[in-house]
Amino acid sequence: MKPVPPSADELIKVLERADREGPEGALTTSEIYAATGWSKDRIRRVLAVAIARGLVEAVQVWRLGIDGRPHKLPAYRVVRKK
């Protein structure tokens, strides 16, 4: 297996921090952008690599929208090793 690219390692560190800090332990792409400053395209590319390697999984989380109502959104978290 090829080594994990440095940007995927950085993403995993950001997601691990979220895992320690919140009950959901997952971040949306907008939250990843806020934490890293990466473009949305870069985030998607890095997520695709991390998901394909089994390092990150997609989940659904509730977040308040700008209209004040809760919305179910895709989010990403580190796969917990058993």
N, C-alpha and C positions, 0 to 999 in steps of 0.2 A: 504494500500500500504506500502511496506517495505521502510525504509529510504534509501536515496541515499548513496551508499558506499563512503567513504572518497576519494578514487581515482577519482570517478566521479565528486565529488565536486571540486577537484583540476583541473580536465580537464575543467570544466565549467568556472572556474576563468581564465584559460589561454585563452579560446575562447572568454570570455567577454572582456579581454584585447585586443585581436585582433579586436573585433567588434568596440572598441573605437578608435583604432589606424589606421585602414585601411578602404578603401571604400567597399571592399568585405566583411570584417568581418568574413572571413573563413580561416582555416588553413588546409594544407595537412597533411598527417601522418608524412612526413619528417619534416615539420615545427613544428608539435607538439613534435616530438622527440627532435628537437633542443631546444625547450622551456622547456621541462620537463626532458629529459635524460632517459625517460622510454624506454623499449624495444618495438619493433614493435608489438610483440604479446600482451604485456600489453595494448598498445594503442588500438589495435583492440578490446580486451575484454572490456575495459572501454567504448569505443565508442559504442559497441553493447548494453551495459546496458543503456547508456545515450539515445541512439536512441530509444530503446524499451520503455523507460519511457517518451518519448516525450520531452526530454530536449534539444536534439541536432538533427540537420537535415543535411543530405548530400546535397551538391550542387556541381556544376562544376565551376572551375576557370581556368584561363589561367596563365601559368607559363613558363618561358624560360627554355628549356632543356640545357643539357651540349653542345648540338650541336648549340646552339644559336637561335633555332627556338621555337616559342610559341607552347605549348601543352596544351590541355584541360585535367585537372586532377580532380579527386574527392577531395573534401575538406569538412570540417565540421564547422558548426557554431551553436551558441545557438539559439533556437527557440524563436522568438520574441513574447511576449505575447501581445494579442490584447486588 
